[in-house]
């Protein structure tokens, strides 16, 4: 049985900080979404195009805040540690799982102006270090749409760093908004032995 605890703040070097997601981020998240709606939808595939994005994002952030406080899921907002505390993206551990044997599903999203700097991979590594400090063994899944090259590249980097493995068959069906969408599925076991890192 997994031990639950509230989502902590985490440091990401001297440049960035990870904070538990809260509903007051709505304006910043909507601004980031407007920079790249297609990329945001790849990272947040449950978004419905025909519905109001502001309402959907507000509900999303509210749910994340409530559940992160109970330790059922863990989602962080990534902020640049400058004077404006700029919102950079999100990384999270959700409970919508493909396989029964896994504990969390990992997700990540970085706004366009901060991409290609390895921020998502660094944030995931910080989250995995935190998870590895827990007393139990965990199995994390990462699902990526095959037409999301940035997500696949980040996933490969995470798996290379943390001993992740691609699951067979190559694509797994996932239900999103009453549609079946095929995704690549990767698994990572935590904690790693020091020799594996």
ABEGO torsion letter per residue (X at the ends): XBBBBBBBBBBBEAABBBBBBBAAAAAAAAAAAAABAAAAAAABAABBAABBAAAAAAAAAAAAAAAAAAGABBBBBBBBBBAAGBBAEBBBBBABBABAABABBBBBBBBAAABGAGAAAAAAAAAAAAAAABABBBBBBBBBBAABAAAAAAAAAAAAAAGBBBBOBABBBBBBGGBBBBBBBBBBBOBBBAAAX
